[in-house]
């Protein structure tokens, strides 16, 4: 297990270095001055530019420039935004928690919808229930996320008036930014009626969460269904029936655990799709997350923000993927032994 963890740690570090390298060279690919794209500072005098030229070691070779770039990233100096003139690490720290919160709620809802329906479809394989659930999942997977989000706004926000159209919280509540996660910030605030504020935040969050989770839940449903079908056809399941166990005992003792374990690595792959859809939905619902911030940066030609934002999002996906993979090995160490045998 230690050897495996070291391998995954090396993979994580190498992948992050590649992402940093790609982020570094984006400053040279964007239009305009490379030093300005990297630092975010628009130089008014030549002396200021020469000072930054030496600070970023542009007078050295490309390798030393990249090493200096890594040092500045580690120190938290990610550059300055063209649009706001604020440090980019501070802006990313402000907007990224909103995207993580929205994606986390959507992932939880997708699991609550997809896994039970996948089990029902898998346990009723080649029956009417299976065909119905699978057909509905194909329909949900085929619906574009942006179209679904707009449909939710028209029906549930404009026509019925059940939910707010946009934003993260009503203007009636003045919640100071502490963690970036709105529920935690409400609980940590000195607001008198926290219950109403949390209710308002959940109402703002429901439509964006549903818009994202429907597509992801259909994917999880299909993965779960396939896993259940494979597990229920194994020899140990047939042996459990021959020992006198009834259908419910076989499912709860042998089926659920063995069917869920193969799903975990797939969740890491779906997180990328989920986060991408969240960035699209953020723009439609004016959700103050990293996706909406990046779209605005693209419109405004804020190249340092684009570079730093892409690095932050890609790094988050890589860290989440490796973490899920390590967690899966800790839960199911037999899979690690099987991989060693194959090697």
Order of alpha helices (4+ residues) and beta strands (2+ residues): alpha-alpha-alpha-alpha-alpha-alpha-alpha-alpha-alpha-alpha-alpha-alpha-alpha-alpha-alpha
